[in-house]
Amino acid sequence: MQFDTYTYALFLPLVFFIYWALRKRLNWQNAFLLVASYVFYGWWDWRMLGLIVLTTLTTWGTGLMMRGDRSANDRRWAAANIVLNLGILAVFKYLNFLRDSLVHLLGFFGMTPDWPTLHILLPVGISFYTFQAISYTIDVYRGEVKPTRDVVAFSVFISFFPQLVAGPIERASNLLPQFLRRKSFDYDNAVVGMRQILWGLSKKVIIADTVGSYVDDLLYNPYVYGPTSMIWAGILFAVQIYADFSGYSDIAIGSARLLNIKLQPNFRYPFFSRNMKELWQRWHISLMSWFRSYVYFPLGGSRCGKGRTCLNIMVVFALSGLWHGADWTFVIWGFVNGLLLLPFVFLPRKRLSDVASWRDLPKCLLTFFIFAMVFLAFRANGITHLGEIVDVIVNGSWAQRPVHGQPLFYIVPFFIIEWLGRRQEFPLQRLPMPTWARWLLYWALLIGISIASLDRSAQFIYFQF
């Protein structure tokens, strides 16, 4: 079930009313949320529910078998569960990638193995809920979280429908306790949630889907266009994926707010960052926090000298690239982003203000441009396609004018609104304007969403991860 469909527009109010009707019975409320989450996930393919149930029960059972004292017994249980979860992820997401990589490697030495390609359906959101389950196992092992005996509440923690498919990736210390205590309806929080859902839908449907159609055309055959068009495609794709993914996060967080459940922010206006380090502190926050806690710090972080720090950064970003997709283009994307962060290991630390000012705009534009150019590797359909894009940029005719300037009519107003609202969690959170003006804006966005969705229905980009 997708957020930007009429099905979800009916599903969410139904969940909302039944959920609050059960507010005096926490166990029933959690049981209902679990059923609703499984219906939401099973809407794509009910057969994949078995995987999420397996992940849930094995992770919950592993937690009960550990004492949280880092003993040898705990270490064995934690390792077994992590291997199981990563094994499931590897089979469904990376098996064909490994097969193809080995075939190409052996072909380099003159061998041509005839290994069949397995037709494995990638479960939606498997990377997200797998990482969430692994974080619980590690936190219990470290003694940072006490294992819960409430299997229903834990199942909801793993499968909570707003953030199940594309995050934010939640830590048990934040999300799980919210399912273990009774909640009261918060009208003001629900109103903010509705505004956040509206803003998320606007970003997805009006911006991401519209801009995405131009990106597809530009990159379908790079040799039709010149270098400036390829650069423009990179800029447009950066806007598309930001509006698409942060739009999903806004809808997820807003939907959870309606149930008085707080999810962590996943984006903090990353395109108003003044350097690449700040950008990665504002982009996909939950994933980078996960890698920092469970990969970077265990490897030594920045405590083992500058050389080791550089290596740890490169490992984190290479894994981050591979997490996004089973293709070498994602590894390249992660590797290049890691390289761009290495200078900050040697530069003196400089504390920046929380938000950028007008004087920072040149730095913001330069940072955004670098980020967008690297994201061409993320968008490329394989190494060959990426090579074609790079070849056009390097060897193409700069006399060819860029095409498809129409998206500027959507992008410029969008970024003006984001800039004006950058001190808030999202621009519509608090609107200092008369009631009539606010409602005029709401209706304008709703009409824009309705018009923009008439001729297209694009899946959220991060559903493939």
GITABEL-V100126 format. One record per residue. N is the residue number from 1. SS is DSSP state (H for helix, E for strand, - for the rest). Layout:
<<N,SS> <N,SS>>
This chain:
<<1,-> <2,-> <3,-> <4,-> <5,-> <6,H> <7,H> <8,H> <9,H> <10,H> <11,H> <12,H> <13,H> <14,H> <15,H> <16,H> <17,H> <18,H> <19,H> <20,H> <21,H> <22,-> <23,-> <24,-> <25,-> <26,H> <27,H> <28,H> <29,H> <30,H> <31,H> <32,H> <33,H> <34,H> <35,H> <36,H> <37,H> <38,H> <39,H> <40,H> <41,H> <42,H> <43,-> <44,-> <45,-> <46,H> <47,H> <48,H> <49,H> <50,H> <51,H> <52,H> <53,H> <54,H> <55,H> <56,H> <57,H> <58,H> <59,H> <60,H> <61,H> <62,H> <63,H> <64,H> <65,H> <66,-> <67,-> <68,-> <69,-> <70,-> <71,-> <72,H> <73,H> <74,H> <75,H> <76,H> <77,H> <78,H> <79,H> <80,H> <81,H> <82,H> <83,H> <84,H> <85,H> <86,H> <87,H> <88,H> <89,H> <90,H> <91,H> <92,H> <93,H> <94,H> <95,H> <96,H> <97,H> <98,H> <99,H> <100,H> <101,H> <102,H> <103,H> <104,H> <105,H> <106,H> <107,H> <108,H> <109,-> <110,-> <111,-> <112,-> <113,-> <114,-> <115,-> <116,-> <117,-> <118,-> <119,-> <120,-> <121,-> <122,-> <123,-> <124,-> <125,-> <126,H> <127,H> <128,H> <129,H> <130,H> <131,H> <132,H> <133,H> <134,H> <135,H> <136,H> <137,H> <138,H> <139,H> <140,H> <141,H> <142,H> <143,-> <144,-> <145,-> <146,-> <147,-> <148,-> <149,-> <150,-> <151,H> <152,H> <153,H> <154,H> <155,H> <156,H> <157,H> <158,H> <159,H> <160,-> <161,H> <162,H> <163,H> <164,H> <165,-> <166,-> <167,-> <168,-> <169,-> <170,-> <171,-> <172,H> <173,H> <174,H> <175,H> <176,H> <177,H> <178,H> <179,H> <180,-> <181,-> <182,-> <183,-> <184,-> <185,-> <186,-> <187,H> <188,H> <189,H> <190,H> <191,H> <192,H> <193,H> <194,H> <195,H> <196,H> <197,H> <198,H> <199,H> <200,H> <201,H> <202,H> <203,H> <204,H> <205,H> <206,H> <207,H> <208,H> <209,H> <210,H> <211,H> <212,H> <213,H> <214,H> <215,H> <216,H> <217,H> <218,H> <219,H> <220,H> <221,-> <222,H> <223,H> <224,H> <225,-> <226,-> <227,H> <228,H> <229,H> <230,H> <231,H> <232,H> <233,H> <234,H> <235,H> <236,H> <237,H> <238,H> <239,H> <240,H> <241,H> <242,H> <243,H> <244,H> <245,H> <246,H> <247,H> <248,H> <249,H> <250,H> <251,H> <252,H> <253,H> <254,H> <255,H> <256,H> <257,H> <258,H> <259,-> <260,-> <261,-> <262,-> <263,-> <264,-> <265,-> <266,-> <267,-> <268,-> <269,-> <270,H> <271,H> <272,H> <273,-> <274,-> <275,-> <276,H> <277,H> <278,H> <279,H> <280,H> <281,H> <282,H> <283,-> <284,-> <285,H> <286,H> <287,H> <288,H> <289,H> <290,H> <291,H> <292,H> <293,H> <294,H> <295,H> <296,H> <297,-> <298,-> <299,-> <300,-> <301,-> <302,-> <303,-> <304,-> <305,-> <306,H> <307,H> <308,H> <309,H> <310,H> <311,H> <312,H> <313,H> <314,H> <315,H> <316,H> <317,H> <318,H> <319,H> <320,H> <321,H> <322,H> <323,H> <324,H> <325,-> <326,-> <327,-> <328,H> <329,H> <330,H> <331,H> <332,H> <333,H> <334,H> <335,H> <336,H> <337,H> <338,H> <339,H> <340,H> <341,H> <342,H> <343,H> <344,H> <345,H> <346,H> <347,-> <348,-> <349,-> <350,-> <351,-> <352,-> <353,-> <354,-> <355,-> <356,-> <357,-> <358,H> <359,H> <360,H> <361,H> <362,H> <363,H> <364,H> <365,H> <366,H> <367,H> <368,H> <369,H> <370,H> <371,H> <372,H> <373,H> <374,H> <375,H> <376,H> <377,H> <378,H> <379,H> <380,-> <381,-> <382,-> <383,H> <384,H> <385,H> <386,H> <387,H> <388,H> <389,H> <390,H> <391,H> <392,H> <393,H> <394,H> <395,H> <396,-> <397,-> <398,-> <399,-> <400,-> <401,-> <402,-> <403,-> <404,-> <405,-> <406,-> <407,-> <408,H> <409,H> <410,H> <411,H> <412,H> <413,H> <414,H> <415,H> <416,H> <417,H> <418,H> <419,H> <420,H> <421,-> <422,-> <423,-> <424,-> <425,-> <426,-> <427,-> <428,-> <429,-> <430,-> <431,-> <432,-> <433,-> <434,-> <435,H> <436,H> <437,H> <438,H> <439,H> <440,H> <441,H> <442,H> <443,H> <444,H> <445,H> <446,H> <447,H> <448,H> <449,H> <450,H> <451,H> <452,H> <453,-> <454,-> <455,-> <456,-> <457,-> <458,-> <459,-> <460,-> <461,H> <462,H> <463,H> <464,H> <465,->>
